[in-house]
Amino acid sequence: MKKTTRTMKPTEEEAKQLAALDAIRDEDIDLSDIPEQGGRTEWVRGLMYRPVMRAISIRLPAPDLALARQLALRKGLPYQTYIKRLLHDALERERVSGRR
């Protein structure tokens, strides 16, 4: 089922404010109180990135599943999240080692 986003129509006063803001040219906006950000090296891209998830069905040996549940419980994680993390980490290691 597709999610729909409901948007609220701005009030008459808000519409006037938005129109006034829209009329301001970029050159006329005072940016003097915003600190300069150029040359920074600690920026990290994609911290908020969430990949598209897809439900699948997979058969696992019962002993492996039991061990995953036990280890996930020790770490305080849901077992499916723990298995997903293990798979992701293994795939990432394989991808990186394949580059060499």
Secondary structure, 3 states (H helix, E strand, C coil): CCCCCCCCCCCHHHHHHHHHHHHCCHHHCCCCCCCCCCCCCCCCCCCCCCCCCCCCCCCCCHHHHHHHHHHHHHHCCCHHHHHHHHHHHHHHHHHHHHCC
